[in-house]
Structure formats: C-alpha cells, structure tokens
Amino acid sequence: MASSLGAAFGVAISAAIFAAGQTLHVTEGVGLIQARGGEVVVMRPGDTVYTPPGEEHRHGAAPEHFMTHLAMWEAPAPGDDRPETEWGAHLTDDEHLRATPPVPTGPR
C-alpha cells in the first residue's frame, strides 16, 4: 500500500497490530512512529522501519508536515486464525499533538 498522510488535514491516527508485522518506507516528508509504551521516532525520506508481529504501534505525518510512505505487511500463515490487522482507537488532534515531540528541522 502506498499512502500519503497530512497532519495539516487532521488525519486520524490510530494504533494497529499486524499479525505478521509491518514494514514502512518513507518516500517524502516527515513522519512519526511509536510502539505502545515506546518513544516517538521521527521518520524521514529513505527511512525504513519494521514493526514485529503483534506489536501495537501508530504512525503518521508529523504535525504541520506531510508524509508519503509505502506500508508492507503479509497475511498470517495458513491456519492462523488471527486477523491480519487489528485497529485501535483513533487519536484526536489534541492527543496527537500532546504525544508528539518537537520535530527537528534541517539535515539529519
């Protein structure tokens, strides 16, 4: 799946759990990813992030930024009755902004 997210448009960000894990590759913009209970990590073009099977995480564009990314995941193995994806509750704009550290500008 290729997706373009823009925090400026108030995109709802929700947590998700992927039965077989998920790989994200950022192609443009600035994004954020966070595993449940973990630190918020800034993602930039060229970054690839893997979330292991069963890890609840959320990702999206950083506030006042846009992000285009490829999201890749596999279906569970045959005979595995878990759903491919479990979606959590959406974050409100206020929750997203409170949970987001300042995003550094300029080169890495």
CORZIUR-V219199 format. One record per residue. N is the residue number from 1. RES is the residue in one small letter. SS is DSSP state (H for helix, E for strand, - for the rest). PSI is psi in radians with two decimals (NA if undefined). NEAR is the number of other C-alpha atoms within 12 Angstrom. Layout:
n: [N;N]
res: [RES;RES]
ss: [SS;SS]
psi: [PSI;PSI]
near: [NEAR;NEAR]
//
This chain:
n: [1;2;3;4;5;6;7;8;9;10;11;12;13;14;15;16;17;18;19;20;21;22;23;24;25;26;27;28;29;30;31;32;33;34;35;36;37;38;39;40;41;42;43;44;45;46;47;48;49;50;51;52;53;54;55;56;57;58;59;60;61;62;63;64;65;66;67;68;69;70;71;72;73;74;75;76;77;78;79;80;81;82;83;84;85;86;87;88;89;90;91;92;93;94;95;96;97;98;99;100;101;102;103;104;105;106;107;108]
res: [m;a;s;s;l;g;a;a;f;g;v;a;i;s;a;a;i;f;a;a;g;q;t;l;h;v;t;e;g;v;g;l;i;q;a;r;g;g;e;v;v;v;m;r;p;g;d;t;v;y;t;p;p;g;e;e;h;r;h;g;a;a;p;e;h;f;m;t;h;l;a;m;w;e;a;p;a;p;g;d;d;r;p;e;t;e;w;g;a;h;l;t;d;d;e;h;l;r;a;t;p;p;v;p;t;g;p;r]
ss: [-;E;E;E;E;E;H;H;H;-;-;-;E;E;E;E;E;E;-;-;-;E;E;E;E;E;E;E;E;E;E;E;E;E;E;-;-;-;-;-;E;E;E;E;-;-;-;E;E;E;E;-;-;-;-;-;E;E;E;E;E;-;-;-;-;E;E;E;E;E;E;E;-;-;-;-;-;-;-;-;-;-;-;-;E;E;E;E;E;E;E;-;H;H;H;H;H;H;-;-;-;-;-;-;-;-;-;-]
psi: [2.35;2.40;2.51;2.15;2.50;1.99;-0.45;-0.40;0.12;0.66;2.26;2.27;2.27;2.74;2.66;2.67;2.19;2.19;-0.63;0.29;3.04;2.48;2.30;2.40;2.05;2.23;-0.50;2.69;-2.82;2.24;2.99;2.55;2.52;2.22;2.65;2.17;-0.04;3.11;2.68;2.26;2.31;2.35;2.41;2.95;2.32;-0.27;2.42;2.23;2.33;2.30;2.22;2.86;2.35;-0.02;2.11;2.25;2.91;2.62;2.71;-3.10;2.56;2.66;2.39;0.38;2.95;2.78;2.33;2.31;2.81;2.32;2.14;2.37;2.84;2.77;2.71;2.75;2.66;2.37;-0.17;2.05;-0.01;2.56;2.61;-0.74;2.38;2.14;2.43;-3.02;2.59;2.52;2.47;2.90;-0.74;-0.76;-0.72;-0.80;-0.67;-0.57;-0.06;2.17;2.89;2.41;2.14;2.54;2.88;-3.04;2.73;NA]
near: [14;17;23;25;30;26;30;18;17;23;27;25;33;26;26;32;28;30;25;27;26;33;26;33;32;33;23;24;30;37;43;44;40;31;25;20;13;13;15;25;27;31;33;32;24;20;25;23;29;26;28;20;26;24;25;28;36;38;47;47;40;41;34;25;28;28;36;31;32;25;25;22;23;19;19;19;13;11;8;11;11;17;20;22;26;21;20;17;16;19;24;16;23;16;16;30;25;14;26;28;18;18;24;18;13;7;8;12]
//
